[in-house]
Amino acid sequence: MTRFQGCGTALVTPFTDAGELDLGALRALVEWQIAEGIDFLVPCGSTGEAQTLDQGERDRVVGTVVEVAAGRVPVMAGATDNDTRRAAAEARRLCGLGVDAILSATPYYNKPTQEGLYRHFVAVAEASPRPVCLYNVPGRTAVNLLPPTALRLAEHPNVFGIKEASGDLRQIMELIRRRPAGFAVLSGDDWLAFPVIAAGGDGLVSVASNEVPAAMTELVHAVRRGDLDRARNCQYRLLALMDANFLETNPVPVKAGLAIMGRIRDVLRLPLVSADPATRETLASALRSAGVHGH
């Protein structure tokens, strides 16, 4: 699964003013992402508001991304649920739409033990016809997939990597140090991609690359080839945007940013609401610093 290295975009899900899927905007976004040189695409994650899409909508979003990508870049679809049976069924179903891999986050709200997490992911990995990437995001799920558990799962033949968004560099380095050959470690935080990849990680699943795919890809590729001067320049040029994207809950700011750029409507589904004016102002300024000019 070396195809999932470099920079991937955790795609937003565009909606119409009426709150329906805007598949036209999604198609245009995917085409633009590929033209800008992104390495892979990740629809229906938390950035894609997957938990407020029904099953049919998730299928349409993932099917559209697969169809537009047309094999030019790989697609890793989010299949997360806090009911293991549903997560397994979702992984199986999305693989039927032609995705290359599944990204599955730790179950939220239930707060399983490490053994519960292990069994949950084994069930998902065994149900999925395509390889599975674990996703650790304690800030959203209230549970941390610890390195010993992640490393146990890394031994499963259908688990190929982890998207690590614990924000804990020490924990991520422990994983990188002890992982088996071929197990991918991807940063789940834009601002930490530089140190994670410099420490031996394989890439990034990015929020900011929704807005600046070429620039985020340049940053990731620069660190991967050891061009640290160039990487530092990229990092500090993009840091204000990385920060602005998290002034409110993701994807509230990134959708506002894309709306400023004229690429999507600034529409979210409850319980998320549009960014407040101060956030929009900071975003507009951060986009300018990153070299983006709005419409």
DAJOFEN-V430631 format. One record per run of one state. SS is the DSSP state (A for helix, B for strand, O for the rest). FROM is the first residue (numbers start at 1). TO is the last residue. If there is no record, write none. Layout:
ss->SS from->FROM to->TO
ss->SS from->FROM to->TO
//
This chain:
ss->O from->1 to->5
ss->B from->6 to->10
ss->O from->11 to->14
ss->B from->15 to->15
ss->O from->16 to->20
ss->B from->21 to->21
ss->O from->22 to->22
ss->A from->23 to->35
ss->O from->36 to->39
ss->B from->40 to->42
ss->O from->43 to->49
ss->A from->50 to->52
ss->O from->53 to->54
ss->A from->55 to->69
ss->O from->70 to->73
ss->B from->74 to->78
ss->O from->79 to->83
ss->A from->84 to->95
ss->O from->96 to->100
ss->B from->101 to->105
ss->O from->106 to->113
ss->A from->114 to->127
ss->O from->128 to->130
ss->B from->131 to->136
ss->O from->137 to->137
ss->A from->138 to->141
ss->O from->142 to->146
ss->A from->147 to->154
ss->O from->155 to->158
ss->B from->159 to->164
ss->O from->165 to->168
ss->A from->169 to->178
ss->O from->179 to->183
ss->B from->184 to->187
ss->O from->188 to->189
ss->A from->190 to->198
ss->O from->199 to->202
ss->B from->203 to->206
ss->O from->207 to->207
ss->A from->208 to->210
ss->O from->211 to->212
ss->A from->213 to->224
ss->O from->225 to->227
ss->A from->228 to->244
ss->O from->245 to->251
ss->A from->252 to->260
ss->O from->261 to->276
ss->A from->277 to->289
ss->O from->290 to->295
//
